[in-house]
Amino acid sequence: MRIRKATDRDIPVISELAEKIWWPSYRNIISDEQISFMLKDMYSEESLKEQMDLGIEFILAERESIPVAFAGFSLTDPDEGVFKLHKLYVLPSEQGSGTGKKLIEHVSDFAREQGGKILELNVNRGNPASGFYKKAGFDIYRTVDIAYHNFVLNDYVMRKDL
């Protein structure tokens, strides 16, 4: 397994991975309408380019040169040393293989090297991935309901000390 920094050239790959991951991961948690909207709003090539331009760093995990997962993160609170893991998605066929854990370790190491003290993420309260994050050392920091266009995101904000 290799983890590398994603570049603008990887935007189509990230968009395609999101499409392959979101449908099986969220179909039983949120509506198809919301999945379609969020994929277009957050994972279109244009949106991903904007996110990179705004400073979100993307990394790709590859197995035998085939992309199988990605993560996106950035420093969100320099005063408190908070980095946010905006995205962490692993192909269903790759889940349970340690790929997600390796991505979290990679982001944690990077954040720590940059003086980060906390790694934070949001996860839908109905998403079984919250158990994965707890095993990875995250705790629920707070519960939030976020208005998102015509939808409401029912999330846990989880944090891990670095």
Backbone hydrogen bonds, N-H to C=O, Kabsch-Sander energy under -0.5 kcal/mol:
donor,donor_aa,acceptor,acceptor_aa,energy
2,R,62,E,-2.7
4,R,60,L,-2.4
6,A,58,F,-3.1
10,D,7,T,-1.9
11,I,8,D,-1.5
14,I,10,D,-2.4
15,S,11,I,-2.5
16,E,12,P,-2.2
17,L,13,V,-2.6
18,A,14,I,-2.5
19,E,15,S,-1.9
20,K,16,E,-2.0
21,I,17,L,-2.1
22,W,18,A,-3.2
23,W,19,E,-1.0
25,S,21,I,-1.8
26,Y,22,W,-2.9
27,R,23,W,-1.6
29,I,26,Y,-2.3
30,I,26,Y,-2.6
35,I,31,S,-2.4
36,S,32,D,-2.7
37,F,33,E,-2.3
38,M,34,Q,-2.9
39,L,35,I,-2.6
40,K,36,S,-2.0
41,D,37,F,-3.0
42,M,38,M,-2.9
43,Y,38,M,-0.5
43,Y,39,L,-1.9
44,S,40,K,-0.7
48,L,44,S,-2.6
49,K,45,E,-2.0
50,E,46,E,-2.2
51,Q,47,S,-2.5
52,M,48,L,-2.4
53,D,49,K,-2.5
54,L,50,E,-1.7
55,G,52,M,-1.5
56,I,51,Q,-2.3
57,E,55,G,-0.6
57,E,73,F,-3.0
59,I,71,A,-2.5
60,L,4,R,-2.9
61,A,69,A,-2.7
62,E,2,R,-3.2
63,R,66,I,-2.6
64,E,62,E,-0.5
66,I,63,R,-1.7
68,V,61,A,-3.1
69,A,61,A,-1.3
70,F,89,Y,-2.3
71,A,59,I,-2.0
72,G,87,K,-2.0
73,F,57,E,-2.3
74,S,84,K,-1.7
76,T,74,S,-0.5
76,T,82,V,-2.6
77,D,82,V,-1.9
81,G,77,D,-1.5
82,V,77,D,-2.1
83,F,81,G,-0.6
83,F,118,I,-2.8
84,K,74,S,-3.4
85,L,120,E,-3.5
86,H,72,G,-1.3
86,H,84,K,-1.1
87,K,72,G,-1.9
89,Y,70,F,-2.7
91,L,68,V,-2.8
94,E,91,L,-2.0
95,Q,91,L,-1.1
95,Q,92,P,-0.6
97,S,94,E,-1.6
99,T,94,E,-0.5
102,K,98,G,-2.2
103,L,99,T,-2.2
104,I,100,G,-2.3
105,E,101,K,-2.5
106,H,102,K,-2.3
107,V,103,L,-2.6
108,S,104,I,-3.0
109,D,105,E,-2.7
110,F,106,H,-2.3
111,A,107,V,-2.9
112,R,108,S,-2.7
113,E,109,D,-2.4
114,Q,110,F,-1.4
115,G,112,R,-1.8
116,G,111,A,-3.5
117,K,81,G,-3.0
118,I,81,G,-2.2
119,L,160,K,-2.8
120,E,83,F,-2.8
121,L,158,M,-2.3
123,V,156,Y,-2.2
125,R,154,N,-3.2
127,N,124,N,-2.0
130,S,127,N,-2.1
131,G,128,P,-1.6
132,F,128,P,-0.8
133,Y,129,A,-2.5
134,K,130,S,-1.9
135,K,131,G,-2.1
136,A,132,F,-1.5
137,G,134,K,-1.7
138,F,133,Y,-2.6
139,D,159,R,-2.6
141,Y,157,V,-3.5
142,R,157,V,-1.6
144,V,155,D,-2.7
146,I,153,L,-2.6
147,A,145,D,-0.5
148,Y,151,F,-3.2
151,F,148,Y,-2.4
153,L,146,I,-3.2
154,N,152,V,-0.7
155,D,144,V,-2.2
155,D,153,L,-1.0
156,Y,123,V,-2.9
157,V,142,R,-3.2
158,M,121,L,-3.0
158,M,156,Y,-0.6
159,R,139,D,-2.7
160,K,119,L,-2.1
162,L,117,K,-3.0
